[in-house]
Amino acid sequence: MTRGTSGAGGGAVERLDSRESLKDIALRTLSAAGQAIAQLASGLNTALLALLLLLCLTLAAVTGVVGVGLVTAPALLRTLHALAGRERARLDRWGPEVAAPGPPPERLRAALVDPTTRRELGWLVRHSTVGTLLGLLGVLLPVLAVRDTAFPLYWTLMPDGATATSVGIGHARTWPDAFAVMLLGVGWVAIILGLGPGMARLQSGPGRRLLSAGPDADLSLRVAELTATRAAALDAHATELRRIERSLHDGAQNRLVSVAVLIGASRRMVARDPAGADELLERAQSAAEQALAELRTVARGILPPVLADRGLAGALSGLAADCAVPCRIDVDVPERCAASVEATAYFVVAEALTNIAKHSGARHAVVTARGGRGRLRLSVEDDGKGGAGATPRGVGAGAGTGGSGLAGIRRRIAAHDGALTVTSPPGGPTVLTVDLPCGM
């Protein structure tokens, strides 16, 4: 974004940038609050199920003395494992993937000493209590905010003696009273904006700590993960080779064949028809120039020269300038990353912006890049219609992008053992986040 350097014009541009920055901050705050409320509401579903299961487990423990609880224990343990798996899937949709531990035992004696089952029981207690409370707050706070903020619109229709506020205190008899209730609604809104994301993290925290594979997990889990990562890297490499071969075969090779044919024909015509031979040579030159342009395009697709010439910031700025949707770039990467990491970041952003332009219906997009402590973090956000396709391991910005574009992004990130998450509720916004190691 260009800034003025002197005079009144420069000051006006700086004030405009300031207003735009405040607008961006407001949009990000609203987006984060909306996502937090949606996450809290989704957590309420599993929290209520966890509360019901906790009551059943308590009843089974009490009746275990007479043998009834021992009969129901295996079924309750299977339910616990299934509910824990459902919570992992929910957390995967709202953040980094929660790696599942190995299959826990279902027999009662083995389960009592199994670390995974104990961790799941600890999560059950926390999620059924604190998670339920936070989920209820996530559902009720928006209702209270709308109810109290809109109170001046309908307070005259309320019966005499009815409580004015949503907390059951006070009666509105005058317009100042009604506007005082509206201020309470504004306070609810401030709580949602300020505390909503923290409440969502607090609700999901026990699940991310206790339901993931613990530090004592079998190394075979890590081996399996690295095997899958290697397979994804090989698959991405093979796909890239097929793309290059197809581009060369369908483009540059055909052009060069045409050049050879035209030059041969012009040689045969040069003696009897110099004008016709000159025309053929002109066509051959045009075909050679097109072949050269296509070869340059293929070369840029392998490793964009702009990364070496201008760095990641300049390369991303070029992508934003070419994007059909107005796009703002914010890059703060003090040190250069490995060439393969920068190339992956470039292609991920390019694919995400292409998806946004084709599918999201967005009016504005923001690309953010941050580097430090050996990590490169990217974020691509758009204000489109949301509903982006997602799988537990890969996603793509922009609605309706559940095809090969998502698979390509997923393979490139997996090849570097990076993390890819998306948040895309219906109605938007869509936020794609990438975390890559810098030194590979």
C-alpha positions in Angstrom: 0.0 0.0 0.0 1.6 3.3 -1.1 2.0 6.1 1.4 2.4 9.8 0.8 5.7 11.3 1.7 5.2 15.0 2.2 2.6 17.8 2.2 -1.2 17.6 2.7 -1.6 14.8 0.2 0.8 12.6 2.1 -1.1 13.3 5.4 -4.4 12.5 3.7 -3.1 9.1 2.5 -1.7 8.3 5.9 -5.1 9.1 7.5 -6.8 6.9 4.9 -4.4 4.1 5.7 -5.2 4.6 9.4 -8.9 4.4 8.8 -8.4 1.2 6.7 -6.3 -0.3 9.4 -9.0 0.4 12.0 -11.6 -1.2 9.6 -9.4 -4.3 9.2 -9.0 -4.6 13.0 -12.8 -4.3 13.4 -13.5 -6.9 10.8 -10.9 -9.3 12.3 -12.4 -8.8 15.8 -16.0 -9.4 14.5 -14.8 -12.4 12.6 -13.0 -13.9 15.6 -16.0 -13.3 17.8 -18.4 -14.9 15.3 -16.1 -18.0 15.0 -15.8 -18.2 18.7 -19.6 -18.2 19.2 -20.0 -20.9 16.5 -17.2 -23.0 18.2 -18.7 -22.6 21.6 -22.1 -23.7 20.3 -20.7 -26.7 18.6 -18.8 -27.6 21.8 -22.1 -27.5 23.7 -23.3 -30.5 21.7 -20.5 -32.7 22.9 -20.5 -31.2 26.3 -24.2 -32.1 26.9 -23.4 -35.7 25.7 -20.4 -35.7 28.0 -22.6 -34.6 30.9 -25.1 -37.4 30.2 -22.3 -40.0 29.9 -20.7 -38.8 33.2 -24.0 -39.3 35.0 -24.3 -42.8 33.5 -20.7 -43.7 34.5 -21.3 -42.4 38.0 -24.5 -44.5 38.2 -22.6 -47.5 37.0 -19.8 -47.0 39.6 -22.4 -46.7 42.4 -24.3 -49.9 41.2 -21.1 -51.7 40.5 -21.2 -53.0 44.1 -24.2 -55.2 43.3 -22.9 -56.1 39.8 -25.2 -54.0 37.7 -22.6 -51.4 36.8 -20.1 -54.1 35.8 -22.5 -55.3 33.1 -22.9 -51.8 31.6 -19.2 -50.8 31.9 -18.0 -52.2 28.5 -20.8 -50.4 26.6 -20.1 -47.1 28.5 -16.4 -47.4 27.7 -17.1 -47.8 24.0 -19.4 -44.8 24.3 -16.6 -42.8 26.0 -14.2 -43.7 23.2 -16.7 -42.8 20.5 -17.5 -39.5 22.1 -13.8 -38.7 22.5 -13.4 -39.4 18.7 -16.3 -37.1 17.9 -14.7 -34.3 20.0 -11.4 -34.8 18.1 -13.2 -34.5 14.8 -14.9 -31.3 16.1 -11.6 -29.8 17.2 -10.0 -30.7 13.9 -12.6 -28.5 12.2 -11.7 -25.5 14.4 -8.0 -25.7 14.6 -4.9 -27.9 14.2 -5.5 -31.6 14.0 -5.7 -33.6 17.2 -3.6 -36.7 16.7 -5.6 -39.7 18.0 -3.8 -42.2 20.2 -3.8 -45.9 19.6 -7.0 -48.0 20.1 -7.8 -48.1 23.9 -8.9 -51.3 25.5 -12.5 -51.9 26.1 -12.3 -54.5 28.9 -12.8 -53.0 32.3 -9.6 -54.3 34.0 -7.3 -53.2 31.2 -9.1 -49.8 30.9 -8.6 -49.0 34.6 -4.8 -48.9 34.0 -4.8 -47.6 30.4 -3.4 -44.0 30.1 -5.6 -43.1 27.1 -8.8 -44.1 29.0 -7.7 -42.1 32.0 -7.0 -39.1 29.9 -10.4 -39.4 28.2 -12.1 -39.7 31.6 -10.3 -36.5 32.7 -11.5 -34.8 29.6 -15.0 -36.0 30.2 -15.2 -34.4 33.7 -13.8 -31.1 32.5 -15.8 -30.9 29.3 -19.1 -31.9 30.9 -18.8 -29.2 33.6 -16.7 -26.2 32.3 -17.4 -27.1 28.6 -21.1 -27.1 29.2 -21.0 -23.8 31.1 -19.0 -22.1 28.4 -21.2 -23.6 25.6 -24.3 -22.2 27.3 -22.7 -18.8 27.6 -21.8 -19.0 23.9 -25.4 -19.6 23.0 -27.0 -17.2 25.5 -24.8 -14.2 25.2 -25.8 -13.4 21.6 -29.4 -13.8 22.6 -29.0 -11.5 25.6 -27.1 -9.0 23.4 -29.8 -8.8 20.8 -32.6 -8.7 23.4 -31.2 -5.8 25.4 -29.7 -3.8 22.5 -33.0 -3.8 20.7 -35.0 -3.1 23.8 -35.9 0.6 22.9 -37.6 -0.8 19.7 -40.2 -2.8 21.6 -40.3 -1.7 25.3 -43.5 0.2 24.8 -45.3 -3.1 23.9 -44.3 -4.8 27.1 -46.9 -5.3 29.8 -46.7 -3.1 32.9 -44.4 -4.4 35.6 -42.4 -6.6 33.3 -38.7 -6.8 33.9 -36.8 -4.7 31.5 -33.3 -6.3 31.5 -32.4 -9.8 30.5 -30.9 -10.4 34.0 -34.2 -9.9 35.7 -33.5 -6.6 37.3 -35.2 -3.2 36.9 -38.3 -1.9 35.1 -38.4 0.5 32.2 -40.9 3.3 32.6 -39.3 6.1 30.6 -37.2 6.4 27.5 -34.0 7.0 29.5 -34.7 3.6 31.2 -35.0 1.9 27.9 -31.8 3.4 26.6 -30.1 2.3 29.9 -31.2 -1.3 29.0 -29.7 -0.8 25.6 -26.4 0.1 27.2 -26.5 -3.3 29.0 -26.9 -4.9 25.6 -23.8 -3.0 24.4 -22.0 -4.4 27.4 -23.0 -8.0 26.3 -21.6 -7.2 22.8 -18.3 -6.0 24.4 -18.1 -9.2 26.4 -18.6 -11.3 23.2 -16.0 -9.4 21.3 -13.5 -9.3 24.1 -13.9 -12.7 25.8 -15.5 -14.9 23.1 -12.2 -16.1 21.6 -10.7 -16.8 25.0 -13.8 -18.7 26.1 -13.6 -20.9 22.9 -9.9 -21.6 23.7 -10.8 -22.5 27.3 -13.5 -24.8 26.1 -11.3 -26.6 23.6 -8.2 -26.7 25.8 -8.9 -29.9 27.8 -9.7 -31.7 24.6 -6.5 -30.7 22.8 -4.4 -31.6 25.9 -6.1 -34.8 27.0 -7.5 -36.4 23.8 -4.3 -36.2 21.7 -1.6 -38.8 21.8 0.3 -38.2 25.0 4.1 -37.9 25.3 4.3 -41.6 26.2 2.5 -42.6 23.0 3.9 -45.4 20.9 6.5 -44.2 18.4 4.6 -46.2 15.8 2.1 -43.3 15.6 4.9 -40.9 14.6 6.2 -43.5 12.2 2.8 -43.8 10.6 2.5 -40.0 10.4 5.9 -39.7 8.7 5.1 -42.5 6.3 1.9 -40.7 5.3 3.9 -37.4 5.0 6.5 -39.1 2.8 3.7 -40.6 0.6 2.2 -37.2 0.2 5.5 -35.7 -0.8 6.1 -38.4 -3.4 2.5 -38.0 -4.6 3.0 -34.2 -4.9 6.3 -34.7 -6.8 4.7 -37.2 -9.2 1.7 -34.8 -9.8 4.1 -31.9 -10.4 6.1 -34.0 -13.0 2.9 -34.9 -14.8 1.8 -31.3 -14.9 5.2 -30.2 -16.3 5.1 -33.1 -18.9 1.6 -32.2 -19.9 2.5 -28.5 -20.3 5.5 -29.3 -22.4 3.8 -31.9 -24.5 0.6 -29.9 -25.2 2.3 -26.5 -25.4 5.9 -25.9 -26.2 6.5 -29.3 -28.0 3.6 -28.7 -30.4 4.9 -25.1 -31.1 8.4 -26.4 -31.9 7.1 -29.1 -34.2 5.1 -26.4 -36.0 8.3 -24.3 -36.2 10.2 -27.2 -37.8 7.5 -27.9 -40.3 7.2 -24.2 -41.3 11.0 -23.9 -41.7 11.1 -27.0 -43.9 8.3 -25.8 -46.1 9.9 -22.3 -46.4 13.2 -23.9 -47.5 11.4 -25.8 -50.3 9.6 -22.6 -51.4 12.4 -20.1 -51.2 13.6 -20.7 -54.8 10.2 -20.6 -56.6 8.1 -18.4 -54.2 10.3 -16.1 -52.1 7.2 -14.1 -50.8 5.5 -17.3 -49.7 8.7 -18.5 -48.0 9.0 -15.2 -46.2 5.4 -15.6 -44.9 6.1 -19.1 -43.7 9.3 -17.9 -41.9 7.3 -15.1 -40.2 4.8 -17.7 -39.0 7.7 -19.9 -37.8 9.2 -17.0 -35.9 5.8 -16.3 -34.2 5.4 -20.0 -33.3 9.0 -20.0 -31.8 8.2 -16.9 -29.7 5.0 -18.6 -28.4 7.0 -21.7 -27.6 9.6 -19.6 -25.7 6.8 -17.9 -23.7 5.3 -21.3 -22.8 8.7 -22.6 -21.8 9.1 -19.6 -19.5 5.7 -20.2 -18.0 6.6 -23.8 -17.3 9.9 -22.7 -15.7 8.1 -20.2 -13.5 5.8 -23.0 -12.4 8.7 -25.1 -11.3 10.3 -22.4 -9.2 9.1 -18.8 -9.7 12.1 -16.5 -10.4 10.4 -13.7 -8.6 11.1 -15.5 -5.3 14.9 -15.3 -6.0 14.7 -11.7 -7.4 12.3 -10.1 -4.9 11.8 -12.5 -2.0 8.6 -13.8 -0.6 7.1 -10.3 0.1 7.6 -9.2 -3.5 6.3 -12.5 -4.9 3.1 -12.4 -2.8 2.6 -8.7 -3.8 2.7 -9.8 -7.4 0.1 -12.5 -6.7 -2.1 -9.9 -5.0 -1.7 -7.5 -7.9 -2.8 -10.2 -10.4 -5.8 -11.4 -8.3 -9.2 -10.6 -9.6 -10.4 -9.8 -6.1 -8.9 -6.7 -4.3 -6.2 -8.2 -2.0 -4.1 -6.6 0.7 -0.7 -8.1 1.6 0.9 -7.9 5.1 4.3 -9.6 5.2 6.7 -9.6 8.1 9.4 -12.2 7.5 12.7 -10.9 8.7 14.8 -13.9 7.5 14.7 -15.8 4.2 13.3 -19.4 4.5 14.5 -22.4 2.5 13.8 -22.1 -1.2 11.4 -25.1 -1.1 9.4 -23.6 1.8 9.1 -20.2 0.0 8.0 -21.9 -3.2 5.4 -23.9 -1.2 4.1 -20.7 0.5 3.9 -19.0 -2.9 2.0 -21.8 -4.6 -0.4 -22.2 -1.6 -1.2 -18.5 -1.7 -1.6 -18.6 -5.5 -4.0 -21.5 -5.3 -6.0 -19.9 -2.4 -6.3 -16.6 -4.3 -7.4 -18.5 -7.4 -10.1 -20.3 -5.4 -11.2 -17.0 -3.9 -11.6 -15.4 -7.3 -13.4 -18.4 -8.8 -15.7 -19.6 -6.0 -16.0 -17.4 -2.9 -17.9 -14.4 -4.2 -15.6 -12.3 -2.0 -15.1 -8.5 -2.3 -11.9 -8.4 -0.4 -9.0 -10.7 0.6 -6.1 -10.4 3.0 -2.9 -12.4 2.9 -0.7 -12.3 6.0 2.8 -13.8 6.4 4.8 -13.9 9.6 8.2 -15.5 10.2 10.1 -16.2 13.3 11.5 -18.9 15.6 12.0 -21.2 12.7 8.4 -21.1 11.5 6.6 -19.4 8.6 2.9 -18.7 9.2 0.5 -17.7 6.4 -3.1 -16.6 6.6 -5.4 -16.1 3.7 -8.8 -14.5 4.6 -11.7 -13.5 2.4 -15.1 -12.0 3.1 -17.0 -14.4 0.7 -19.9 -16.7 1.3 -17.9 -19.3 3.3 -18.7 -23.0 3.3 -15.2 -24.0 2.0 -14.7 -27.7 1.6 -12.5 -29.3 4.2 -11.1 -32.6 5.3 -9.3 -33.3 8.5 -5.9 -32.7 6.9 -6.5 -30.2 4.1 -8.7 -27.3 3.1 -8.9 -24.4 0.7 -10.0 -20.8 0.9 -13.2 -19.9 -0.9 -16.4 -21.8 -1.0 -16.9 -24.7 -3.3 -13.2 -25.5 -3.6 -13.4 -29.1 -2.6 -11.6 -30.5 -5.7 -8.0 -30.9 -6.9 -7.0 -27.5 -5.7 -7.5 -28.6 -2.1 -5.7 -31.8 -2.7 -2.7 -30.0 -4.1 -2.5 -27.6 -1.2 -2.8 -30.5 1.2 0.0 -32.4 -0.5 2.4 -29.5 -0.6 1.9 -28.7 3.1 2.2 -32.4 4.1 5.5 -32.7 2.2 7.0 -30.2 4.6 5.3 -31.7 7.7 3.4 -28.4 8.1 -0.1 -27.7 9.5 -3.1 -26.5 7.5 -6.3 -25.4 9.1 -9.4 -23.6 7.8 -12.4 -21.8 9.4 -15.2 -21.3 6.9 -18.7 -21.1 8.5 -21.6 -20.6 6.1 -21.9 -17.0 5.2 -18.2 -16.5 5.7 -15.6 -15.3 6.3 -13.1 -18.0 5.2 -9.7 -18.1 6.9 -7.0 -20.5 5.7 -4.0 -20.8 8.0 -0.7 -22.5 7.1 2.2 -23.2 9.5 5.5 -24.3 7.9 9.0 -25.0 9.2 11.5 -22.6 7.7 14.6 -24.7 7.5 13.6 -27.6 5.3 
